[in-house]
């Protein structure tokens, strides 16, 4: 199994990144609607560009394994904060499932904070240089 670890490290980063990349591009495509939804729950709409930058930039950074521990930490925090703001509604089972999804994603990202990107990453390449 040890020989497959680089593949699993890379695959795990890609699977986590897909979520953020799709979410970021969807926010661009539905910018006005997303901004309105954010404002409806008390989040200022002016932070939307920062959210998009974090999701798309963070997703790309995860795929290539660049600054992985920092990016994973920021994305984990984002998952926790956005989960509490948008999904923590104990009376709504669907929203609670979405909240737990955010918690699970944050957990996976925290593993990256601890373990790093793995062998197939820019972090590893720069470490050798």
Buried (B, 14 or more C-beta within 10 A) or exposed (E): EEEEEBEEBBEBBEEBBEBBBEBBBBBEEEBEEBBEBBEEEEBEBEEBEEBBEBBBBBBBBBBBBBBBBEBBBBBBEBBBEBBEEBBEEEEEEEBBEBBEBBBEBBEBBBEBBEEBBBBBBBBBBEEEE
